[in-house]
């Protein structure tokens, strides 16, 4: 199975690039896409290293965006990671993530939900484009705190999730249409990620992006049962869109749904687009 939705330590995953390649080798996955959130920092590295193992890597990214109050992720495949418009957009998103993170964390400290030094989190994540909430626990573990990454879901629910602010969505600087258009400008194919995760708004939001150049739908995904798969296949076929899939892998500790890398995806790249072959 070709897994087209994988995250690494460069965003909110737990695996290094080397570890992702090792998993792909062990599971005999012939092709993968590193789709880190709002960064392409790991793409060149994984393409170089995986190529030596005869594993094809599609240069990709998963861009966060907002439309009608929904947080929508747009996958970009076969992108030019050096494209100026793309990198400008990712920088803008990264700044927003960092500002939002610091506001969020400051509130947690003021309300005695956490007492870990924020500077240690910033230092831990200095190799990344932007901070992720899970970096709180990753930094604590590195500093010797008695946690493991398997504690993250409970830690998030009991502490991090209590933050009442909504600035992240209300002030988010990128609309979904802009994400789609920039991916196209970077030579890529824009794919609507895991549409079922926004509930009944899925079809309407996808339709809104068609005039902007939406090129595909992530059909094959852990949360999509047979009825949803059929629904999205019909939509994709009706609009001439490619059908992609992937595990949304975040590492064994942080992938909280019951799937392993390579369990979801596509069996071939033939039916996507020529640029993905």
C-alpha positions, -999 to +999 in steps of 0.1 A: +000+000+000+013+035-009+008+058+021+003+094+011-002+109+045+027+107+069+040+131+096+074+134+112+091+153+141+092+183+118+056+189+126+036+169+152+047+134+146+071+114+168+093+097+141+125+110+126+130+108+089+153+078+093+126+060+114+099+066+088+121+052+061+129+021+082+092+015+087+086+018+050+114-006+043+102-032+069+066-030+055+078-030+019+059+002+012+071+012-023+062+049-022+053+075+005+045+111+009+058+132+039+029+156+045+041+175+076+018+203+088+027+236+073+064+229+066+085+212+040+116+211+062+119+173+060+111+168+023+146+171+008+160+149+035+135+121+031+137+122-007+175+119-006+176+091+020+146+071+007+159+072-028+189+052-017+165+025-004+145+025-037+115+041-020+097+067-040+089+099-022+063+124-034+072+160-023+042+171-002+028+192+025-004+195+046-015+232+048-038+244+076-066+268+065-099+281+076-133+284+058-166+292+073-153+286+108-139+251+099-103+242+103-096+225+069-064+208+059-053+209+022-027+183+011-003+194-016+013+167-037+042+170-062+050+205-050+081+225-057+094+230-022+115+260-033+085+279-046+085+314-031+047+318-028+045+284-010+073+292+014+059+327+021+025+311+029+041+285+052+061+312+070+029+332+076+012+302+090+042+293+111+043+328+127+006+324+136+012+290+151+040+303+173+021+333+185-010+312+192+011+286+210+027+312+233-006+327+242-021+293+248+009+282+270+009+314+289-027+309+299-020+273+310+008+286+333-012+314+347-040+289+356-015+265+372-021+237+347+015+235+337+047+248+353+073+237+328+096+265+315+084+276+281+120+284+270+128+247+273+100+240+248+112+266+224+148+253+227+136+217+220+117+228+189+144+251+174+148+227+145+112+232+134+094+258+115+067+262+142+057+249+176+031+222+180+012+216+212+027+181+215+061+198+218+051+205+254+053+169+263+082+161+240+103+188+256+093+176+291+103+141+283+137+152+269+142+172+301+137+141+322+101+145+333+084+112+341+062+110+310+060+091+278+044+102+246+016+077+253+006+101+281-001+129+256-038+122+249-047+123+286-023+153+293-040+171+264-076+164+276-069+172+313-047+202+308-040+216+274-076+214+261-089+236+290-076+267+272-108+287+263-092+309+237-102+307+200-077+331+185-062+302+165-093+298+143-108+333+145-076+351+134-061+324+112-044+341+083-051+316+054-084+307+037-087+273+021-090+288-013-056+305-009-040+272+002-054+255-029-042+283-052-007+284-037-003+247-041-012+250-077+013+279-081+039+256-067+032+231-094+013+207-072-021+190-069-043+203-040-062+175-022-089+180+004-077+161+035-099+138+055-132+155+046-153+135+071-135+153+100-155+184+094-188+166+095-218+176+073-199+206+059-177+183+039-194+184+005-201+221+006-166+230+015-151+208-012-175+223-038-164+259-028-128+250-037-135+235-071-133+269-089-100+276-071-084+244-085-090+217-060-075+186-076-084+157-054-100+142-023-085+121+004-109+092+001-091+063+018-086+072+054-089+055+088-121+074+097-138+067+064-161+037+064-175+021+032-204+046+029-181+076+032-156+061+008-183+056-018-196+091-012-162+106-018-154+084-047-186+095-064-178+132-057-142+128-071-153+110-102-181+136-109-156+164-108-126+148-124-106+148-091-079+123-081-085+100-052-058+097-026-054+080+008-031+075+038-028+066+074-022+101+088+007+085+106+021+104+136+042+077+150+033+047+171+027+068+203+008+097+187-013+079+162-043+074+184-065+056+158-060+019+152-038+019+121-002+015+112+018+032+085+008+017+052-026+004+063-044+030+043-035+046+010-036+037-027-023+006-044-009+025-074+000+060-085-012+053-121-047+068-116-036+100-099-021+124-123+010+122-146+028+145-122+025+119-095+037+089-115 
